[in-house]
Amino acid sequence: MNSSRQSYEFIDFGNGRKLERFGEIVVDRPCPAAVQPKSSPETWLSAELIFDGSRLNGGVRGGWVFQGRRLVDPDAMESWECGAAGMRFRVKPQQSGQLGLFPEHWNTWPWIEDRIAGWLGTRSTCNASPDFAVTDSPRVLHLFAYTGATTLAMASFGASVTHVDAMESAIAWARENARCSGLIERPIRWIVDDARLYVARELRRGKRYELIVLDPPSYGHGLKGKAWEIHRDLMPLMHDCWKLLSDSPIGIVFTGHSRDVSMQKIRAELEESPDITCGVACNVTQAKLIDLAGRSLDCGYVAGFEPVPL
């Protein structure tokens, strides 16, 4: 089997859609940010799995069509594997139009790998936690972690990761991805919980982390239906996350799509908090995917918050 056909490939985008290869299957699905014309219209004839609806304003209309046959129940379709960065992930169509894998999040991996490597270079063990067997690894808290591709990347970089998501099905999927990638024995804790409640408990327990990674939705529901609204809930969560950082911190990585959420305002509010005794550097970059024609698709942003001396 051609190994390149087992991996992810961003083929083309345009006219409100994107064309990607997830392993052996080429997928055509909506993408509101893809406002340009398609680069190679004839290539789209290769699509085998098509979402023939829209995903706008948090709602979904339409459904999946596989090889010309509508999937009345997407759960009836077998999942398949897709490779990326030496790892393997399970892919499966969801009623939401998603597939359980978010390649745009991989934009964070070089930044995270570089910071973890730097931390490991110091072999720091301050604030070592008894919850982890590997105390010379940086402790990472991954919130809204979903199916765990970034969790597994961080584990492969040498971190001890606490993976938190409110959906039990997402945790099961993430554990399956760990097995597919040969990383199930890495120091990863799998936690089903609401991100806000878990962070608050960790603070009360005196736990600390070197790095916190989060990808919050604009709107959603946590454990037991607890509503999440980013404009109301993000800033209190960011304050608590900052207080969770250890005495040898790497920082916080935030990925998002809400353009009306200002990362520089968050940085300023963190610095103004009476609980914070250091400065906060914030570096914001575009999250993007590059198609086979070399064109860049805007996929939101990545913000890195790092402590700096005052």
Secondary structure per residue as TSV (DSSP state, phi and psi in degrees):
chain	resnum	aa	ss	phi	psi
A	1	M	-	360.0	136.6
A	2	N	-	-65.8	115.9
A	3	S	G	-64.2	-30.2
A	4	S	G	-65.5	-27.4
A	5	R	G	-80.9	-4.0
A	6	Q	G	-94.2	-3.2
A	7	S	B	-106.7	173.9
A	8	Y	E	-81.0	143.3
A	9	E	E	-146.7	128.3
A	10	F	E	-93.2	108.8
A	11	I	E	-88.1	-53.2
A	12	D	E	-162.3	165.4
A	13	F	E	-152.9	160.1
A	14	G	E	151.0	159.8
A	15	N	T	54.7	36.6
A	16	G	T	79.7	17.3
A	17	R	E	-141.7	165.9
A	18	K	E	-135.7	148.6
A	19	L	E	-119.3	120.8
A	20	E	E	-135.8	151.4
A	21	R	E	-104.0	120.2
A	22	F	E	-107.6	96.0
A	23	G	T	63.9	-124.6
A	24	E	T	-82.9	-8.1
A	25	I	E	-115.9	130.1
A	26	V	E	-91.6	129.7
A	27	V	E	-119.9	134.3
A	28	D	E	-116.8	118.5
A	29	R	E	-147.5	163.7
A	30	P	E	-65.7	149.4
A	31	C	-	-154.4	95.5
A	32	P	T	-57.1	-26.0
A	33	A	T	-75.9	-12.9
A	34	A	-	-84.4	73.2
A	35	V	-	-87.1	-16.1
A	36	Q	S	-75.4	167.2
A	37	P	-	-68.1	157.9
A	38	K	-	-65.8	143.7
A	39	S	S	-78.2	-38.0
A	40	S	-	-137.4	79.5
A	41	P	G	-55.7	-34.5
A	42	E	G	-66.9	-25.6
A	43	T	G	-65.2	-26.8
A	44	W	G	-68.3	-14.5
A	45	L	G	-67.5	-15.4
A	46	S	G	-80.8	-7.7
A	47	A	-	-62.6	130.2
A	48	E	-	-104.7	-29.2
A	49	L	E	-122.7	120.5
A	50	I	E	-128.2	131.7
A	51	F	E	-95.6	110.2
A	52	D	-	-96.5	47.5
A	53	G	S	-146.7	-158.3
A	54	S	E	-131.1	155.9
A	55	R	E	-128.6	85.3
A	56	L	E	-124.1	141.0
A	57	N	T	54.2	36.5
A	58	G	T	79.8	-6.0
A	59	G	E	-101.3	162.2
A	60	V	E	-130.9	129.3
A	61	R	E	-130.7	132.9
A	62	G	-	119.7	-159.4
A	63	G	-	-171.6	178.9
A	64	W	E	-91.2	142.9
A	65	V	E	-123.8	123.5
A	66	F	E	-115.1	117.8
A	67	Q	T	49.1	45.2
A	68	G	T	83.9	-2.0
A	69	R	E	-115.1	123.8
A	70	R	E	-66.6	134.8
A	71	L	-	-90.6	98.7
A	72	V	S	-62.1	-38.2
A	73	D	-	-126.1	98.4
A	74	P	G	-56.3	-26.7
A	75	D	G	-63.3	-19.8
A	76	A	G	-77.9	-12.8
A	77	M	S	-84.6	133.6
A	78	E	-	-66.3	143.1
A	79	S	-	-75.8	163.1
A	80	W	E	-141.2	170.5
A	81	E	E	-100.7	149.8
A	82	C	E	-138.2	136.6
A	83	G	E	-99.8	151.1
A	84	A	E	-163.8	132.4
A	85	A	T	52.7	38.2
A	86	G	T	78.5	6.7
A	87	M	E	-115.4	166.4
A	88	R	E	-126.1	137.1
A	89	F	E	-131.1	147.9
A	90	R	E	-84.0	136.2
A	91	V	E	-120.8	136.3
A	92	K	-	-154.9	131.3
A	93	P	-	-66.3	138.0
A	94	Q	-	-113.1	157.3
A	95	Q	T	-58.6	-25.9
A	96	S	T	-75.4	-8.3
A	97	G	S	91.9	-0.5
A	98	Q	-	-92.2	171.2
A	99	L	-	-124.5	1.2
A	100	G	S	85.8	7.0
A	101	L	-	-138.1	133.1
A	102	F	-	-125.5	86.5
A	103	P	G	-58.1	-26.9
A	104	E	G	-64.0	-23.9
A	105	H	G	-69.7	-18.9
A	106	W	G	-68.2	-11.1
A	107	N	G	-60.3	-25.0
A	108	T	G	-80.0	-18.6
A	109	W	H	-62.9	-43.6
A	110	P	H	-60.9	-41.6
A	111	W	H	-61.4	-47.3
A	112	I	H	-65.2	-44.6
A	113	E	H	-60.7	-41.8
A	114	D	H	-63.1	-43.2
A	115	R	H	-70.2	-39.5
A	116	I	H	-65.3	-41.3
A	117	A	H	-61.3	-40.8
A	118	G	H	-64.0	-41.4
A	119	W	H	-65.3	-44.1
A	120	L	H	-63.3	-29.3
A	121	G	H	-63.6	-27.9
A	122	T	H	-86.1	-14.9
A	123	R	T	52.1	39.7
A	124	S	-	-69.4	139.1
A	125	T	-	-127.3	17.5
A	126	C	T	-67.4	147.3
A	127	N	T	57.8	33.7
A	128	A	-	-59.6	137.9
A	129	S	-	-99.1	135.1
A	130	P	T	-68.6	-10.6
A	131	D	T	-74.8	-14.9
A	132	F	-	-115.4	137.3
A	133	A	S	-74.2	-29.2
A	134	V	-	-100.5	91.2
A	135	T	T	-80.4	-11.6
A	136	D	T	-96.3	15.0
A	137	S	S	-101.1	143.6
A	138	P	-	-65.2	136.7
A	139	R	E	-89.1	126.9
A	140	V	E	-119.8	134.6
A	141	L	E	-107.6	118.7
A	142	H	E	-110.4	110.8
A	143	L	E	-101.2	148.4
A	144	F	S	54.0	47.4
A	145	A	-	-83.3	-15.6
A	146	Y	T	52.6	-126.0
A	147	T	T	-89.3	3.8
A	148	G	-	87.0	15.7
A	149	A	H	-60.1	-45.1
A	150	T	H	-69.7	-35.9
A	151	T	H	-55.9	-46.8
A	152	L	H	-69.4	-36.4
A	153	A	H	-60.5	-45.2
A	154	M	H	-66.2	-37.3
A	155	A	H	-63.7	-38.4
A	156	S	H	-69.6	-23.8
A	157	F	T	-79.2	-10.1
A	158	G	T	111.0	12.7
A	159	A	-	-93.1	157.5
A	160	S	E	-99.3	121.4
A	161	V	E	-116.9	135.8
A	162	T	E	-105.1	113.8
A	163	H	E	-99.8	117.9
A	164	V	E	-121.4	126.2
A	165	D	E	-148.5	148.9
A	166	A	S	-80.4	-11.8
A	167	M	-	-101.8	121.3
A	168	E	H	-62.3	-34.7
A	169	S	H	-64.9	-34.9
A	170	A	H	-67.5	-38.6
A	171	I	H	-64.1	-42.8
A	172	A	H	-62.3	-40.8
A	173	W	H	-64.4	-42.8
A	174	A	H	-62.8	-40.4
A	175	R	H	-65.1	-37.0
A	176	E	H	-64.6	-39.6
A	177	N	H	-61.6	-38.2
A	178	A	H	-62.5	-40.8
A	179	R	H	-66.1	-43.4
A	180	C	H	-60.7	-34.1
A	181	S	T	-89.4	-2.3
A	182	G	T	70.8	27.8
A	183	L	-	-117.2	13.4
A	184	I	T	-65.4	-23.2
A	185	E	T	-88.8	-2.7
A	186	R	S	-69.7	157.2
A	187	P	S	-72.3	85.0
A	188	I	E	-125.8	128.7
A	189	R	E	-101.1	132.2
A	190	W	E	-105.8	115.2
A	191	I	E	-122.4	122.6
A	192	V	E	-92.4	109.1
A	193	D	S	-168.7	161.2
A	194	D	-	-73.3	132.9
A	195	A	H	-57.7	-43.5
A	196	R	H	-65.8	-43.3
A	197	L	H	-67.6	-38.2
A	198	Y	H	-67.8	-43.3
A	199	V	H	-61.2	-42.9
A	200	A	H	-61.2	-41.4
A	201	R	H	-66.5	-39.5
A	202	E	H	-62.4	-37.3
A	203	L	H	-63.8	-44.7
A	204	R	H	-64.0	-31.9
A	205	R	T	-81.7	-5.3
A	206	G	T	76.3	19.6
A	207	K	-	-74.8	155.6
A	208	R	-	-141.2	151.8
A	209	Y	B	-133.9	149.1
A	210	E	S	-81.3	-31.8
A	211	L	E	-139.8	138.9
A	212	I	E	-126.6	130.1
A	213	V	E	-121.6	130.6
A	214	L	E	-143.3	145.5
A	215	D	-	-133.7	72.1
A	216	P	-	-75.5	145.6
A	217	P	-	-76.3	167.5
A	218	S	S	-71.0	-41.5
A	219	Y	E	-138.7	151.3
A	220	G	E	176.2	-173.1
A	221	H	E	-132.8	134.3
A	222	G	-	-91.7	-156.2
A	223	L	G	-62.1	137.2
A	224	K	G	59.4	31.6
A	225	G	G	77.1	11.6
A	226	K	-	-63.7	117.8
A	227	A	E	-70.6	143.5
A	228	W	E	-119.5	130.6
A	229	E	E	-134.3	118.4
A	230	I	H	-61.7	-37.1
A	231	H	H	-70.5	-27.5
A	232	R	H	-88.6	-38.6
A	233	D	H	-103.8	-17.6
A	234	L	H	-67.3	-47.4
A	235	M	H	-63.6	-44.6
A	236	P	H	-59.6	-37.5
A	237	L	H	-66.7	-41.5
A	238	M	H	-63.0	-39.8
A	239	H	H	-58.7	-47.1
A	240	D	H	-65.8	-39.0
A	241	C	H	-62.6	-41.3
A	242	W	H	-63.1	-37.7
A	243	K	H	-69.9	-19.9
A	244	L	H	-79.3	-12.4
A	245	L	B	-68.0	143.7
A	246	S	-	-79.8	-176.0
A	247	D	S	-77.6	-8.0
A	248	S	S	-125.9	64.6
A	249	P	-	-81.5	153.8
A	250	I	-	-96.0	-48.2
A	251	G	E	139.3	-155.4
A	252	I	E	-127.4	135.5
A	253	V	E	-113.3	127.9
A	254	F	E	-124.2	127.5
A	255	T	E	-116.2	143.2
A	256	G	E	-165.3	173.5
A	257	H	-	-126.6	-10.8
A	258	S	-	-76.6	103.5
A	259	R	T	-68.9	-20.8
A	260	D	T	-88.8	9.4
A	261	V	S	-100.7	114.4
A	262	S	-	-87.7	118.2
A	263	M	H	-69.2	-34.2
A	264	Q	H	-70.0	-32.4
A	265	K	H	-67.1	-40.3
A	266	I	H	-60.9	-44.3
A	267	R	H	-57.6	-46.7
A	268	A	H	-63.6	-41.1
A	269	E	H	-68.2	-34.3
A	270	L	H	-64.2	-43.7
A	271	E	H	-64.9	-30.5
A	272	E	H	-80.7	-9.3
A	273	S	-	-67.4	134.8
A	274	P	T	-66.4	-16.5
A	275	D	T	-82.6	-8.5
A	276	I	-	-106.2	128.1
A	277	T	-	-114.0	18.3
A	278	C	S	-138.2	169.8
A	279	G	E	-81.1	168.4
A	280	V	E	-129.9	116.3
A	281	A	E	-91.5	138.9
A	282	C	E	-130.5	120.8
A	283	N	E	-117.4	118.9
A	284	V	E	-111.6	128.1
A	285	T	E	-128.7	157.8
A	286	Q	E	-75.1	134.8
A	287	A	E	-86.6	131.7
A	288	K	E	-149.8	159.4
A	289	L	E	-121.1	140.7
A	290	I	E	-108.7	122.8
A	291	D	-	-83.6	179.3
A	292	L	T	-66.6	-18.1
A	293	A	T	-88.6	-0.7
A	294	G	S	86.7	8.6
A	295	R	-	-84.6	149.3
A	296	S	E	-104.2	130.1
A	297	L	E	-105.2	125.6
A	298	D	E	-70.2	121.1
A	299	C	E	-121.9	31.2
A	300	G	E	100.7	-146.8
A	301	Y	E	-147.9	161.8
A	302	V	E	-126.2	128.5
A	303	A	E	-120.6	128.1
A	304	G	E	-107.9	120.5
A	305	F	E	-105.2	121.4
A	306	E	E	-128.0	138.0
A	307	P	E	-69.7	139.6
A	308	V	E	-135.3	147.7
A	309	P	-	-61.5	144.2
A	310	L	-	-75.8	360.0
